[in-house]
Amino acid sequence: MDKDYLIAEISDDNIRYLIYKFDEKSNYKSLSRKISKNSGIKKGKIVDFDFSAKKINDDIKHLEKESNKTFKNISLVINEPEISSINLSGFKKLKGSKVDKRDLEYILNEAQISISQNNKQNSILHIINSYFILDKIKKNKIPLNLHGDHLTLHMTFISLPKNNLKNIKALFDKCDLKIERIIAKPLACGINLLNKRNKNKDFLLINLDKEFSSISFFEESSLVFTKIFPFGTNSIINDIGKLCSINENEVRLIISKIDFTSTINTKDYIDKNLFKESKFKKLSIKHVKDIINARIIEMLDYLFNKNRNLKYLNEKILSIDIFFEDKEVLRYLGKLFHENLRTGNMKTQIELMHLDDFFALSGAAELIFKGWDKEAIPLNKVKKSVISRFFERFF
């Protein structure tokens, strides 16, 4: 039990490492953390293979020296827009017999074959059980040993293009590290949220990273939908910079000094003292706020307001958790995100929070070690059959 594990998150232009272990009581303990800038990675993608590999090798040597351990295996958390989620229902006729493990094995394997055949370019990262239906009665747990005529299992498949996985595997092979698991970041964040707080079982999770954003819906504590978009809060900073011809430092200074969440007078202009590096120009505060609002509305329209995938979920969403990677955006513009989130007549609790650098890694660590009763199979575990891995979650 007293074993150290290594896990890493491939982020925008850095890699976050976490060394952890679990004691005899299955208590999680972080032993070492490191955030390493890696210019060979951009927006979570490998842009310079050799440089990335060398930097990772250096990082691992540092971690091994610091922990006095040698690592041959690593698990990864990834956050790429190419990650897709597909919902599928599988069924089997029982003809009055009891629900048996073999019935679920049949449904799972048939579903996996169907997904693999229709999405040959993708590899499955996660198979998640949403719920079961036995003779039209919904059940959140496996209805083993109950008699029935018709058994249905609703599942969510999370997958990533095979070429993306090949590139990741080749990179860490170059560093003599075998990848044990690859975990989608939205799932890892959701699991950590469920573990840390007494969450309602139905909730929406919005991650607003600097370069990416994602939307994930959890129903009865099970992930039923997720989508990652190729834009983040940096797009707000970039829009202001381009349209107002000022640099990023000045944009952030302006955001921190002016309250864009309050009512703006059309005759108010940005103080010339805030132009530290660019040439002063007469710039109205309302113009900047309009730029900010336009981008925020566009982001939220894709993520939530006009997301067709969420239409049938509206009555079930009782809480929305919005995580911001950028502390400044949360502090100075968070209220604008809250105001532009269209929840209609739903009695929805909305909470805005900062996303800790190691939040996703902590959730992934819990998933790897303890498992999750909603996940049917993990990736790349070839020593056991699909169904034996599935039932180990319950027995």
N, C-alpha and C positions, 0 to 999 in steps of 0.2 A: 504493500500500500504506500510505503514511504518512497515514492518515485517522483522525480521532477519531470514536468512536461513543458514542451516548447510550442507556442502558438504565435502566429503573426497575422497582422492585417495589412494587406496591400492597399494603401490609401492613395491620395492624389499624387503627390511627388515624394512620398516617404513610406517607410515600412515601420509598423509599430509591433514591438516584440513583447511577449509576456511569458515569464517562467513561473509556473505555479505547481502546487501539489495539493492533494487531499489527504487528510489524516484518517485515523481509524474510524472516526465518527462522520466521515465524508464531509468535513468542513473544508471549504475552499480557502486557500492561502496564497496570496501573491508573493513571490520571492524576489522577482526582479522585473523592472520595466525599462524599455528603451524605445525612443523614437528616433529613427535614423533617416536623415534626408537622403534621397536617392534620385539623382537627376537622370538616371537611366529609365525612370518610370514617370509617366505623365498621364494624369487622369486615370490612374489605376492600370494603365497599359504599359507593356514593356516597349520602350522606344530605342533603347541601346542595350542589347543583350549582354555583351561582354562587360560593360561598365556596371550594369546591375548585378551581375554574378560576382564580380570582384568586391563590390560594396557589401553584398550579403555575406560573402565569405569573411570579410573584415568584421562585420557585425557579429557573426556567430563566434568568431575567435574571442571577441571582447566579452560576449555573454558567457562563454565557457570558462574564460579566465576568471571572470567575476564570480561565477557560481561554483567553480571548481567541479564542473560536470562536463561530460561529452555528450553531444546530441547527434543522433543519427536520423531521427524522425522529427517531423514538424507538421502541424495542422495549420490551415490557412482560412482566413476570413476574406471574402472578396465582395466587391460592390461594383458590378459592371452593368451598363444598360442592356446588354444582350441577355441577361438573366431573364428567363420567362417563367410564368406560372400557368399551368393548364389544369382545369378541373375536369374530373372524369368520374362517372359512376359505373361500378361493376356489379353484376348480380349473379345469383345462382338459385335455381329452383331446388327446394328441399323436399317437396312432396310429403310434408308432415314429419320429417325426421328432425333430430336434434342438431343444433348448430355445432359443428365440429371444427377443429383447427384446420382440417383439410379443405373445408369449404372456403375459409378465408384465404388459405394458400392458393386455391384455384382462382379466386377473384383477383388477388394481388398480382399473381403471375400473368394472368390474361390481360390485366390493365397495363402492366409494365411492357408486355409484348406489343400491345396496341400503340402505346406512346412511342416506343422505340422505332416501330415500323413507320409511323406517320411523321416522326421528327428525327430522321436518320442523321441529320447534321448535328444533333444535340446529344449531350450526355446528361443523365439524371443525377442531380445533386441530392435531392431529398424527395421522399414519398411521404406525404402527411395524411393521416386519417382525419377526416372532418367529422363524420358521424356514420352510424349504421341505421338501417331501416329493416325491421323484421315485421313482415305482414302489415305494412303501412304505418307501423309505430316507430317513431324516431327514438334511437337510443345512442347515448354518447359513449357508452362502454360496450365492449364486445359481448354480444348476447349468447355466450357459450352455454351449451346444454339446454337451451330453450327450444321447444318444438315450433316449427313454422313451415310455411309453404314457399316463401319468397324472401331471400336475404339480399340486401343491397348495401354496398359500401361506397361512400362518397370520399374521394381522394383528391389531393392537390399535388401535382408534380412540379417540382422546381428544377429547371435544367439550364445548361449553358452550352454554347457551341463547342464542339469537340476541338476545333483548332485553338480556341482560347485556352482550353485545359491543357492541350499539348504544349503550348508555349510556356504556361506556368510550370508544368511538370519538367520540361527541359531546363528551365532556369534553375530550379532547385536540385535537379539531378547534377547539374554543373557544380553545385555547391556540396555534393555528396549528402544531400538530405532527401529522405524518402517522405513523400507526402502521405500522411495517414488519412486526413479528412479535409475536404474543402466545404466551407459553410457559407451560405449566402448571408450577407450582413443584416438585411431586414429581419430574417429569422432569428439571428443571434441577439439582436436588440430586443425583439419581442419577448424572447425567453427570459432575458435578464430583467425586463420590465415586469413580467409575471412573477418572477422569483423575489424581486426586491419589494414589491408593493402588493397590497391587497386589492388587486385590479378586478374590475368588472370583467366577466369572461368575454364580453363582446366589446371590442374597442378598436379604434383606428389609430394607426401609428404613422406619422409623417416625419421622415428624416430630411432635414434641410442641411446638407453638407455644403461645403464651399463650391464644389464642382458638380455634384450630383444631388438629386432629390429622389425620394422614394415614398410610395404609399403602400401600406400593408393593412389588411383587415383580418382581425382575429375573431373568430366566432366559437364560443364555448372553449376558449383558450387554444384553439387550433387555427393555424394560418391557412386561410382559404383563398387569399389573393394578395399578390404583390407585384409591383412594377417599379422599375428604376428608370429615371429620366436623365438625359444628358445635360442638365442645367442645375445650377446651384445658386447660393446667395451671392457668389462672386459676380454673377451677371448683373446684379443691381449696381455694384461698385463700378463695373466696366461700362455700363450704360451712362452713368453720370459722368465718368471720366471722358468718354468719347463725345457725348453730346454737349458737354460744357468745356471741353478742351482743358482739362486739369488732370493732374496725376493722381495715383491711388492714395498717396499720403494725404493730399489735400482733400480728397473725397471723404476719407475717414475722419479727418479733422472737422470738416463741415458737418458731417452726420453727428459727431459727438457734441458739437457746440450749439446746434440748432434743433429745437424740438419740432420735428416734422409730424409728430402725432397730434399736435394741437391745431387750432384754426389758424390759417395763414392769411395775412393781409396781402392783397395783390400788389401793394406799393412797397412792401418790405424787400430789401435787397441784402445779399450776403456781404458781410463786413470785409473790407479790403485787407484787413489784418489776417484773414484766413487764407489768403493767397500767398503762401510761403515760398513757392518755387515757380509757379506760373505767373504770367503777366496778368495784372488785375484787369477784370472785365466786369461790366455791370450785369450781374446775374441775379434774377429774382428768385426768392426763396420758393415761391409757388411753382416756378418752372422746374426746379429741382424736385419738389415734392411730386409733381405730376409724373416726372420720369420714374421716381421710386414706385409710386402707386401703379403705374402702367405695367412695370415688370412684375410686381408682386401679384397683381390680378392675373396676369398671363400665367405665372407659375401655378397659382392656386386653381385656375381654370383647368389646366392639364391634370393636376394632382387630385383635385376634389370637386370643385364647383361644376365642371362639365365632364367629369369622368363617367362615361357610360357604364363602366364595369361596376360602379357603386350604386347605380340607381335602385336596384332591388334590395340594397342593404340599408337604405336610409332609416327605416323604422327600427333597425337593430342597433344603430350606432348610438351608444349611450355616452361615450367619452372619446375625445380626440386628444392624443398626446403629440405635441409638435416639438421635435428636438432640433436645436440649432448647433451646428459645429462652431460657427463664428459668434463669439461672445458679444462683440460689438453690435452685430446685426440684431441679435436677440435683445440686447439692452436698449438700443435706440430706435429700432424699427419693428420690434416684436408686436407691438400694439397694432400696427398697420396690417400685419398678417392676420391677427385675430379679427379685426374689423372687416376684412375682405373675404373671410371664410363664410360662405353662404350655407348656413345650416337650416334655413327656412324656419318651420314651426317646430322642429325637433328640439326637445329638451336635452341639449347636449352640453356636457361639461368639457370645456377646453382648457388644457394646461400647456403652457410654454416652458420649456426647460433647455438648459445647456447640455449638449451631448459630450460627456467626458471622453477623453481620448481613448480610454480603455474599456468603455462601456460594452461595445460589441464583443471584444475579446473575452470579457468576463462571462457574457452570456454563452459564447461558444465553448468556453471551458466547462461550464455547467452541463452543456449538451453532450460534450465528448465523454465526460467522466460518468455522469449520472444517467445519461440518456433522457429521453422525453417520451411519455406514453403516447403522444400523438404522431411520432415519427415511425414509419414502418421499417425503413432500412436506411442505414448510412451508406456513404459512397465508399467504394473500393475495399469493402470487407468481404473478401472472396473465400475465406476459410469456412464460413458457415452458410447454410442455405438461407434464402430470402425469408422463409417463414420462421425458421428457428431464431433468427435475429429479431424478427418482429415480436414473437411471443416472449422473448426474454424481457421485454419491456413490462410484461404483465405478470409473469410467474417466476 
